[in-house]
């Protein structure tokens, strides 16, 4: 597989995960929030479309796994790695807190690492795949992703600031 094809699959999977995770909130979020004062049904629907946005890191992982035609175990490892490395879930004072969708650039970097490791392993030891794949394809890329998260987050913030400055000009 060429580098171009590899990157294209990562970008396609990321795009699909972002669209599927954010469209419900983008279309219905404001409407349901405005109507929440009239019925608790709309308040619940507003909470649901907001909660779906928290699944973006997992959805990106899932769609990237589909792009690479990974098995179910390989897909689950990739999804776990993308969710953990996104930074969307953080341990705060002993409690896990969800905040936003996480850093999408770091999600794609982690997914790339996970796919490369999973494809390299290629189920070499079939009987141990159920044990090895979650460790090599899930835990290891998630750990690397958590190490890169602060640096990628700074880069993402810098890019956001640059775009905001150009927009203001």
N, C-alpha and C positions, 0 to 999 in steps of 0.2 A: 504494500500500500504506500502510495506517495505521501509526502508531507502535506501537500495541498489537499489531497483527499481526506487525510486524517483530520486536519484542521477544519475542513468543511463539515465533517460529521460532528465534530465538537460544537461548532457554531450552529449547525442545524438543530441539534439536540437542545442546546441552550435556548435558542430562539423559541422552539416549541414549548419548552418548560415555562419560560417567562410568559408567553402568550396565554397558555392554559391557566397558569396560576394567577395572573393579574387581570385578565379580561372580566371575570365576574365582578370584581370590586370596581374596576374602571367604569363598567356600564351601570351597575346597580348600587354601588356603594353610597353615593350622594342621595339617590332617590330613596333608598331604604332608610337612610339616616333621617331624612326630612320627614318621612312618613311614620317613623318610630313613635312620635308623640301621639299618633292616632290609634295605634294598635301594637300590642306586644308581638304580634306576628312579624311586623316589619322590623322591630328591634332585633328579634331573633334572626331574621334573614340578613340584617346588617352585620350581625356578629358572625354569621356563617361566611359571607363573602369576604369579610376581613380575615377570618381564620384560614380561608383557602390561600390567601397570599403567603401565609407562613409555610406553605408546602412547596414554594418555588424551588428551594435547593433540592428537595427530594424529586420533584418533577423534572428538573433539569437532569439529574442523575439518571432517572428512568428513561427519558427520551434519548440521552446519549447512549445508554445501554442498548436501547432498541436500534439505534443507528449502527452500532457495532455488532448487532446480533449476538449479544452475550446470553449465556444460559441464565436460568433463574437465580442460582447461587451467585454467579458473577455479577448479575444485575443488582442483587440485594447488597452485595459488598460495595459496589460503586455508589449506590444510593446512600448507604450509610456514610461513606467517606465524604460525599458532597454535602450532606446535611451537617455533619459535624464540623467540617472545615469552613462552612459558610460564615460562621460567627453569629448566626441567627439565634442560636440557643446558647445561653451563657449561664454559668453557675454564679449566682449572686446571693451572698449570705446563706449558703447552704440550700438554696432553692433554684431550680432551673427556670429561667425567664426567656420567653420568646420575644425577639425584637426585630421586626421587619423581615426582609428577605435575605439578609446577609450580603456578603460581597460577591457579586456575580463573576467578577474576573477571577477571584480566588477559587470559586466553585469550578470554573472551566479549567484552571491550572490543575487542581486536584483531580478532576475527572480525567484529564489527559494522563496524569501520572498513574492513576488507577488502571486505566485501559492498557497502558503500556506494560504495566506489571502483570495484569491478568493475561494479556496476549503472550507475554514472554513465558509465563508459567505454563500456559496452554494445557492444563490438566495433566501434567507430566506423571504425577502419581495419582491415578484415578481413585483409588480407595481412600486417599487422604484429602481429596479435593474439597470435601465439605468442611474440613478443618483448616486447610492451608489457604484456600481462596479468601475467606473472610479476614484472615490475618494479613496476608500479603496484598490483597486487593482492596481491603477495607480499612483496617487499623493503620497500616503503614502509610498509605496515601493521606488518611485523615490526619495523622501526626505531622506529616510533612506540610499539609495544608494549614494546620494550626501554627506551624513555625513561620510560614510565609504570610499568614493573614495580616499581621501588623504592618509589614512592609508593603504588601499589595494594597491594603487599606489606605496607607499614606499616598501611594501613587494614584489610587482611584479618587481620593479627596483632592489631590492636586489637579487631576484632569477635570474634575467637576468645577473647581475654582476657575480654571482657565476658560472653560466653556461659559461659565457665568460671566466672567469678565468680558469675553468677546460678545456675548449676548447684550450686555449693558452698553457696549460701544455702539 
